[in-house]
Amino acid sequence: MAVSRQKKQEQLKALEALMKEAEGIAFTTFSGATVQQVQKIRRDLREKGMDYRVIKKTLIALAAKKTGKCEFDSDALAGAVAVIISQDDSVAPAAAIKQMIKDTFDKEAGASVFDFAGAIFEGRLLDKTETAVLADTPSREESLAKIVGMLMSGPQKLHGILNSGLTKVTRVLDQAEKFTS
């Protein structure tokens, strides 16, 4: 079904508004997805603070260019694509696609309904493979938790060493006191 020019302009303005403040933008293919699957994904992504939209690739490329996120040719995205946008996290949309692939993987067919199509990261369009690598990147919270864990391990080990040494010194002094009395 053809979309009118006015409808396309409305879609473009809405997408530009979303992209303007976006931290993360990723694209997924969805060949063979059912309406129920797409509705569930939209609902799940909305709960996580992300937006899922199916829109023409030319409008996606135009919105990305107008907002200064990235400049690319719409043909760089293969097949029918949906855009996932996160206002908070640059990795979350790619990670969401990874989860979508996992959730809809058909063992018999050896494929998933969804797949990586690309992502915009640090001002450039990532291809399918680079987007898969981006999806494996830990989130900001996970990275901070790892850093805090590493910083805490040193003082904890030092405390354990000092505590065990002092315990042994105390035992030796207690034993020495028994012999001198």
SELONU-195715 format. One record per residue (C-alpha): x, y, z; residue in three letters; chain. Coordinates in steps of 0.02 Angstrom, whole numbers. Layout:
[pt [X,Y,Z],ALA,A]
...
***
This chain:
[pt [0,0,0],MET,A]
[pt [70,168,-52],ALA,A]
[pt [97,298,82],VAL,A]
[pt [44,476,42],SER,A]
[pt [170,617,36],ARG,A]
[pt [90,700,187],GLN,A]
[pt [99,538,288],LYS,A]
[pt [283,519,241],LYS,A]
[pt [319,697,300],GLN,A]
[pt [233,660,466],GLU,A]
[pt [333,499,486],GLN,A]
[pt [493,591,444],LEU,A]
[pt [460,728,573],LYS,A]
[pt [419,599,707],ALA,A]
[pt [577,499,667],LEU,A]
[pt [685,656,667],GLU,A]
[pt [617,702,839],ALA,A]
[pt [662,529,905],LEU,A]
[pt [833,526,824],MET,A]
[pt [881,701,878],LYS,A]
[pt [905,652,1061],GLU,A]
[pt [942,466,1031],ALA,A]
[pt [1094,382,1106],GLU,A]
[pt [1074,218,1014],GLY,A]
[pt [1001,176,844],ILE,A]
[pt [999,3,766],ALA,A]
[pt [911,-77,619],PHE,A]
[pt [836,-251,605],THR,A]
[pt [764,-354,465],THR,A]
[pt [599,-438,503],PHE,A]
[pt [555,-552,358],SER,A]
[pt [417,-673,405],GLY,A]
[pt [378,-593,573],ALA,A]
[pt [198,-611,630],THR,A]
[pt [93,-467,693],VAL,A]
[pt [93,-546,866],GLN,A]
[pt [284,-558,868],GLN,A]
[pt [303,-375,817],VAL,A]
[pt [174,-317,945],GLN,A]
[pt [262,-414,1083],LYS,A]
[pt [430,-341,1033],ILE,A]
[pt [360,-164,1028],ARG,A]
[pt [287,-189,1201],ARG,A]
[pt [448,-263,1272],ASP,A]
[pt [555,-124,1196],LEU,A]
[pt [436,11,1259],ARG,A]
[pt [456,-59,1435],GLU,A]
[pt [644,-42,1415],LYS,A]
[pt [629,138,1355],GLY,A]
[pt [656,102,1171],MET,A]
[pt [552,133,1016],ASP,A]
[pt [523,11,872],TYR,A]
[pt [464,82,705],ARG,A]
[pt [441,10,533],VAL,A]
[pt [474,149,409],ILE,A]
[pt [543,167,233],LYS,A]
[pt [733,157,222],LYS,A]
[pt [741,319,122],THR,A]
[pt [653,410,266],LEU,A]
[pt [771,331,393],ILE,A]
[pt [923,388,293],ALA,A]
[pt [849,562,272],LEU,A]
[pt [809,578,458],ALA,A]
[pt [984,520,505],ALA,A]
[pt [1060,649,389],LYS,A]
[pt [946,792,447],LYS,A]
[pt [983,758,631],THR,A]
[pt [1170,746,600],GLY,A]
[pt [1181,567,665],LYS,A]
[pt [1252,489,508],CYS,A]
[pt [1247,507,320],GLU,A]
[pt [1218,349,220],PHE,A]
[pt [1131,282,66],ASP,A]
[pt [967,192,101],SER,A]
[pt [1028,46,-6],ASP,A]
[pt [1159,11,128],ALA,A]
[pt [1019,-71,228],LEU,A]
[pt [965,-233,145],ALA,A]
[pt [784,-289,143],GLY,A]
[pt [637,-221,241],ALA,A]
[pt [700,-140,400],VAL,A]
[pt [635,-77,565],ALA,A]
[pt [726,51,670],VAL,A]
[pt [751,32,858],ILE,A]
[pt [795,191,952],ILE,A]
[pt [854,214,1131],SER,A]
[pt [866,384,1214],GLN,A]
[pt [979,320,1354],ASP,A]
[pt [1098,185,1295],ASP,A]
[pt [1201,172,1136],SER,A]
[pt [1215,-18,1144],VAL,A]
[pt [1038,-64,1201],ALA,A]
[pt [955,-67,1027],PRO,A]
[pt [1087,-186,957],ALA,A]
[pt [1076,-294,1114],ALA,A]
[pt [885,-296,1095],ALA,A]
[pt [903,-361,916],ILE,A]
[pt [1021,-497,979],LYS,A]
[pt [888,-550,1105],GLN,A]
[pt [752,-544,970],MET,A]
[pt [856,-658,860],ILE,A]
[pt [881,-778,1005],LYS,A]
[pt [696,-778,1052],ASP,A]
[pt [633,-811,875],THR,A]
[pt [767,-933,817],PHE,A]
[pt [694,-1085,729],ASP,A]
[pt [807,-1236,751],LYS,A]
[pt [730,-1330,605],GLU,A]
[pt [754,-1188,482],ALA,A]
[pt [918,-1134,562],GLY,A]
[pt [867,-952,553],ALA,A]
[pt [776,-816,646],SER,A]
[pt [634,-703,592],VAL,A]
[pt [740,-553,644],PHE,A]
[pt [920,-513,599],ASP,A]
[pt [1045,-372,612],PHE,A]
[pt [1036,-246,471],ALA,A]
[pt [1153,-113,542],GLY,A]
[pt [1169,23,672],ALA,A]
[pt [1223,203,690],ILE,A]
[pt [1366,216,814],PHE,A]
[pt [1481,365,842],GLU,A]
[pt [1427,450,681],GLY,A]
[pt [1446,306,561],ARG,A]
[pt [1338,166,492],LEU,A]
[pt [1393,-5,553],LEU,A]
[pt [1362,-156,444],ASP,A]
[pt [1277,-317,499],LYS,A]
[pt [1436,-395,570],THR,A]
[pt [1492,-238,663],GLU,A]
[pt [1318,-221,737],THR,A]
[pt [1329,-400,802],ALA,A]
[pt [1493,-355,888],VAL,A]
[pt [1414,-198,960],LEU,A]
[pt [1272,-304,1030],ALA,A]
[pt [1400,-404,1132],ASP,A]
[pt [1470,-247,1212],THR,A]
[pt [1425,-236,1397],PRO,A]
[pt [1308,-96,1448],SER,A]
[pt [1368,56,1544],ARG,A]
[pt [1300,-16,1707],GLU,A]
[pt [1386,-184,1679],GLU,A]
[pt [1551,-98,1640],SER,A]
[pt [1539,12,1796],LEU,A]
[pt [1498,-140,1903],ALA,A]
[pt [1653,-230,1837],LYS,A]
[pt [1762,-79,1874],ILE,A]
[pt [1694,-64,2051],VAL,A]
[pt [1723,-251,2076],GLY,A]
[pt [1904,-236,2018],MET,A]
[pt [1933,-84,2129],LEU,A]
[pt [1860,-173,2280],MET,A]
[pt [1958,-335,2256],SER,A]
[pt [2125,-254,2299],GLY,A]
[pt [2074,-181,2468],PRO,A]
[pt [1980,-341,2510],GLN,A]
[pt [2133,-448,2477],LYS,A]
[pt [2244,-328,2575],LEU,A]
[pt [2122,-333,2720],HIS,A]
[pt [2122,-523,2716],GLY,A]
[pt [2312,-532,2716],ILE,A]
[pt [2331,-406,2856],LEU,A]
[pt [2192,-485,2957],ASN,A]
[pt [2265,-661,2940],SER,A]
[pt [2438,-596,2987],GLY,A]
[pt [2373,-507,3141],LEU,A]
[pt [2276,-661,3194],THR,A]
[pt [2434,-765,3185],LYS,A]
[pt [2533,-634,3283],VAL,A]
[pt [2397,-633,3416],THR,A]
[pt [2404,-823,3432],ARG,A]
[pt [2593,-821,3447],VAL,A]
[pt [2583,-688,3584],LEU,A]
[pt [2449,-788,3677],ASP,A]
[pt [2558,-944,3669],GLN,A]
[pt [2712,-845,3724],ALA,A]
[pt [2614,-774,3871],GLU,A]
[pt [2570,-952,3930],LYS,A]
[pt [2753,-1003,3930],PHE,A]
[pt [2814,-849,4023],THR,A]
[pt [2685,-861,4162],SER,A]
***
